[in-house]
C-alpha cells in the first residue's frame, strides 16, 4: 500500500479489530462488533467463546470474523488444534490465527512443527478459510523466524503473524523486515502486539505488513482525524 493513500479508510481496511483479554464480557464484544461495522475494519478478532455471538452481530456485512487457535502458548496437541479450527469455522470464523507450537520450535523439533502446519493448514484450506500462523517473535531467534518463514512458504500459509500480544513484546519493524525478506510474495504479514498509534501502524505497513492486529483501532483513527488525515 502506498503510504500516500493512507487515509482513515485505507488504514481501517488493514485492521483486525481485536479483543482477546481474558475478562472481556459480552458487552465488550458487542461494542467491538459495532465499532468494526462503523469503521469497516477488516475483521473483528474475538475469543472462540464469542464467535456465535459476533457472527450474528456482524451478519452478512463486509467485516470478517476472525479468532485464535492454540492461544496464547501454542503447545496444545495437534489434534486439539485441528478440532479447535473445525469448531471455530462451524461457529462462523473466516480467518484463524493459529499459535505455532513454540515449545517445539525452541526444542528444534521441526518434525512436529511441520506435521502441525501440514494438518492444520489442510484442515483450514479444505474449508475455504484463511490461516494466519502466529510466530510469537519475542521468544524466537532470527534463525527460528527464518525457518518458520520457510515453512509458511512450503505449506502455503496465508499470513505469517508476529505476536499474540501476550508475550514479552509485540511486533517490531526489524522482525517485519526480516519476515518480508524471507516469505514468498503470496504470504502476507500480520503485525500485532503493541500497535497503539498512527506512527507505529504506519511504520509496520512501510516495513511490509499487510494486516494489523490491534485493540486500538478506534483510537488510531481518532488520532488520524486530529492530525488531518
N, C-alpha and C positions, 0 to 999 in steps of 0.2 A: 504494500500500500504506500503510495506517495505521501510523504508527511504533509505536503501542501494541501492534501484533501482531508486532513484530519479534523473535520468539523464534528459536532456532537453526534450527529447521526452515524458517521463513519466509525467513531470511537465506540459508540454503543453497540454497533454490529460486531465488534470483536470481543465483547464481554460476556463471560459466563457469570451471571449474577448469582452470588453464592451465599448460602448459609449452611454451615456444617458444624457449628458449635453444639456441644452435647446438650445444652439446656434450651435449645431452640424450641419454641412452642408452636402450636398450630396457627396461632395468631401471627407469629413471626413469619411463618411460611406463606400465609395468605397475603401479608404485606409484601413479601418478596415477589410473589407472582403478580400482584397489582403493579409493582414498580417495573417489573420486567415487561409487562404489557404496555405500560405507559411510555417507557423509553425505548421499547423494541430492542432489548438486549438479545444477544444470540441465543442464549438459553438461560433457564433457571436451573441452578445446580443444587440439588437438595439431598438430604439423607434418604436412604431407601425406605424408611418407615413412612415418609411423607409423599411418596410417589403417587399413590392413588389419589390423595387429596389434591396435589398440584396438577395432576393430569386433568382432573375435572375443571380446575380453575383456569388453566391455560387453553382448554378446549382445542379448537382447530385453528388457533392463531399461528402466526409465523414464528413465535417464540418457541424454541425447542425445549425439551425436558431432559436434563442430564442428572446422573447420580454417580456414586462412588462404590467401588468394589474392593474388598480386602482392605478396607480403610481403618486406621491410617498406617498400619505397620507392615501389611503385605505378607505376613508369614503364615497365613492360613493354608490348609491343604488345597491342592489344585482342584480337587473335586468340589470342595466347598465354594471356591471362587466361581467355578463354572455354574454351579447351582444358583449362586447369587446373581450371576448375569442373566440366567434364564428367568428367575423371578422378577428381576428388575425390568426386563423387557416386557414381560407379561403385565406389569403394572404401568407401562407407558413410557419407559425410558427410551430415548432415541440415541443418546450418547452416554458411554460408560467409561468412567475414569478409574482405571484399574491400577492399584499399587503393585509394583513388582515385588517379588519375594526378596526383600533387601537382605535378609539373613543369608539366603542362598548366594546372592551376589558377593557379599562380603566373605563368604566361605569358599568362593571360587567354584561353586557347584553349578557350573554353567549348563550341565545336562538337565538339571531340574528347572533352571530358568527357561531354557529352550523348550522343554516339554510343556511348561506352563503357558508360555506365549503361543505355542502351536495350538494347544487345546482351547485356550480362552479366545484367541483371535478367530479361530474357526467357528466357535460357538456364537460369537457376536456377528461375524460376517454372514453366516448362513441365515441369520435372522434379519439381515439388511440394515444393521445398526453400525454406529461409529465407535471405535475404540481409541481411548487415549491411555497411554502407558505412563504412569507416574514413576519417575526415577527416584525421587527424594534425593536430589543432588547434594544436599548439605552433608550427607553421610558417605558420599562416593568420591573416589579419586578420579582424576581426568581419564585415566586408562579404563576405569569401570564405566564411566559415562560413554566413552568412545565404543566400548564393547556393546553396551545397550543400544546405542545408535545403530551399530551394525546389525543387531538382531531385529530392531524395528524395520530396517530395510528388508531383511530376509523374510520376515513374516507379514509384510505389508500392513504394518500398524498405521492407523490414520494420523494419530498425533503422538508425539513424544512430549510429555509434560514434566516440568521441573520438580514440582513440590506438592505436598499435601496441605501446607500451611501449618502443620503440627510439628515440623522438625525444628532444628536449631536456627535455621534461617530459610528464607524463600528464594525466589528467582534472583539471579544475578546476570548482569549484562555479559560477563565473561562466559558463564555457562551457556547462555543462549547462543552466543557466537560460536562456541565450541560445538554445540549440538548442530547448529545450522551448517557448519563446515563438514560434518560427518554424515548427515542424513541425506537420503535421496530427496530431490526436489518435491516429490509427491508426498513425502511425510512431513506434515505440518508440525508446528511447535506451539504448545500452550505454556505460557509463563504464569506462575501463580505463587502466592505467598509474599506478603509484604508490599503489595502494589496498592497504594492508597492515595496517589495524587497524579495529576496530569503529567508532571515531569517524568515520573517513574514509568508510567504506562507508555509514554512516547519513546523513552529510552529502550524499553523492551521491544516495541514494534520496530524501531530502527535497527535493533540488533538481529532481528529475524523472526520474532514471534508473530504468530498469526492469530492466536486467541489468547485472551487474558482472563484468568480466574481471580475474582476479587469480590469482597463483600462491600466495597466502597464505590461501586459504580455510580450511584446517585450523587455521592459527594464529589466524585471526579467531574461529572457533567455540570454540577453546580459551579465548580471551580472554573471550568471552561467558559461558562456563561459570564462569570465575573471577569475573566481575562479577555472577553470579547470574541471568543471562538464560536 
